[in-house]
């Protein structure tokens, strides 16, 4: 439970004991929220910020003493297209992911000289159980899925495997000169502006 410091420290200690050290930390725990700034109460704002942002702080804080001993330490934070694009009905979630992007840059600066690289991935809308639950709750799930697919220039949702591949690259020594970077895995959503098909 990334919202409980003792739980995080216990999990990191168990991983180090089992693996004999720690080379990679993937900060992937997160929760979502829908609505404008008017739709979520203070308790929900605190909860989502606590998991999505402070959760990264807790796990990183627990892992850093072990990562510093690695010859190729890497941290990869899961961010989101919501950090770089204004998405409707995602004010709280977007605020947390904007914080993750800034936190990634700050961590990269703080720990580069300690031999710890820090990057993040920015997925677009991914075909995950969380998105499936959102679609199931929509009045017309098929129409909602079509709208989400159309929002990404590739015309489809991002797969979990594609996000995992990007994380694996950033975590590996193959990206040894990459730090303080956000890697978009979004079907072109962040940077492309295609004309409608047929035009």
Residue pairs with C-beta under 8 A, 6 or more apart in sequence:
1 7
1 8
2 8
2 29
2 51
2 55
2 56
2 58
2 59
3 47
3 50
3 51
3 54
3 55
3 58
5 58
5 62
8 55
8 58
8 59
8 62
9 62
11 62
12 22
12 59
12 62
12 63
12 66
13 62
15 22
16 22
16 66
21 66
21 69
21 70
22 63
22 66
22 67
22 69
22 70
22 73
23 67
23 70
23 71
23 72
23 73
23 74
24 73
24 74
24 75
24 76
24 171
25 59
25 60
25 63
25 67
25 74
25 75
25 76
26 75
26 76
26 78
26 167
26 171
27 55
27 56
27 59
27 60
27 75
27 76
27 77
27 78
28 78
28 167
29 51
29 52
29 55
29 59
30 51
30 52
30 55
30 78
30 96
31 47
31 48
31 51
31 52
32 48
32 93
32 130
32 134
33 40
33 44
33 48
33 90
33 92
33 93
34 89
34 90
34 93
34 134
35 89
35 90
35 91
35 92
36 89
36 91
37 91
37 92
39 89
39 91
40 48
40 91
40 92
44 92
45 92
48 92
48 93
48 96
49 95
49 96
49 99
52 93
52 96
52 97
52 99
52 100
53 96
53 99
53 100
53 103
56 77
56 100
56 103
57 103
60 75
60 107
63 75
64 111
64 114
64 116
67 73
67 75
67 116
68 114
68 115
68 116
70 115
70 116
71 115
72 173
72 176
73 115
73 116
73 117
74 116
74 117
74 118
74 119
74 170
74 171
74 172
74 175
75 107
75 111
75 116
75 117
75 118
75 119
76 118
76 119
76 120
76 121
76 167
76 170
76 171
77 100
77 103
77 104
77 118
77 119
77 120
77 121
78 100
78 120
78 121
78 123
78 163
78 167
79 97
79 100
79 101
79 104
79 120
79 121
79 122
79 123
79 182
80 93
80 94
80 97
80 100
80 122
80 123
81 87
81 122
81 123
81 124
81 125
81 184
81 186
81 189
81 190
82 90
82 93
82 94
82 97
82 98
83 94
83 97
83 98
83 100
83 101
83 122
83 182
84 101
84 122
84 182
84 184
84 190
85 189
85 190
86 94
87 94
100 120
101 120
101 122
101 182
104 118
104 119
104 120
104 180
104 182
105 180
107 118
108 117
108 118
108 119
108 179
108 180
109 180
111 117
111 118
112 179
112 180
117 170
117 175
117 176
117 178
117 179
118 179
118 180
119 170
119 175
119 178
119 179
119 180
119 181
119 182
119 183
120 181
120 182
120 183
121 163
121 166
121 167
121 170
121 182
121 183
121 184
121 185
122 182
122 183
122 184
122 185
122 186
122 190
123 158
123 163
123 185
123 186
124 152
124 157
124 158
124 184
124 185
124 186
124 187
124 189
124 190
125 131
125 148
125 151
125 152
125 157
125 158
126 157
126 158
126 159
126 160
126 163
127 157
127 158
127 159
127 160
128 160
131 148
131 157
134 144
135 141
135 144
135 145
135 148
138 144
145 157
148 157
149 155
149 156
149 157
151 189
152 158
152 186
152 187
152 188
152 189
153 187
153 188
153 189
153 192
153 194
154 187
154 188
155 187
156 187
157 187
158 185
158 186
158 187
162 185
163 185
166 183
166 185
169 175
169 183
170 178
170 181
170 183
184 190
184 191
188 194
